Amino acid sequence: MASEAIVVNYQKKLLESHRTSPVELLFYTSVFGSVFLFIIVTVFTSELFHALDFLVDHPECNLYAVLFSVFGYGGNYYFLFCLCYFILTLSAGMFSVLTLLEDFSPMFVGLVVVSKTALTVVSSFFLFPKPLTILHIVGCMLVFGSLFGHVLIKHR
């Protein structure tokens, strides 16, 4: 949530100061995030180097890795469908948040994003029954209480 708060405020600042469109902001945010995560995975965890070393030591696995990457989701067309669906839904969600950011404050956009996440978590309790603990309730109270408190302080 902290990173979401930072990103939403920074994106609002970029939209206002550079007069960029939400599509441009979405593109550059995605590129920066991809490069940033790639650096984290390669430099700090060295997982990529371990995987490449394994593939060099076991060349028979290279064919399996390629085949699983292409056909691993039940066939070529199903894989492409899943990939397109994922990209479209992710882009639509991010684009709608950036469009909201053009018209509303970062606080409101943060509330929408947190509410969407909360709705997802609550619906998961109905779809996949699990026990509701006091920590879940305290977490919800902290998140929405802080947002509500921020709105109250801002409007006084």
C-alpha angles and dihedrals in degrees: 000000000000092000090047090054091050094046095047093050092046092048091051089051091050093048091053101039101041099028093228124165121246089248092057091045091049091051096049093042090053093047092048091046092050094049091044093051092044090054092048092050095046102038107031103031100025088209092137092055092049090051093048091047089052092051091049092049093046108036091171087072094060093078091047091050092052094044093047091048092052102035102020096107097058101284143337098281094045090050091051091047091051092047093049092045092051093048094046096047093045092048093046092051094047092044092052091051091050091048089053088050091059092058105029140043122273088246092061092046090050089052091051092049093047091046090052090051092047091050089052092051093046092048089050088060089058097042096043108027114222134153118279110225132196089251090064091053094045090050092052091047092051094049098045093035091056092048092048091046091051091052092048093049092046094052097048 
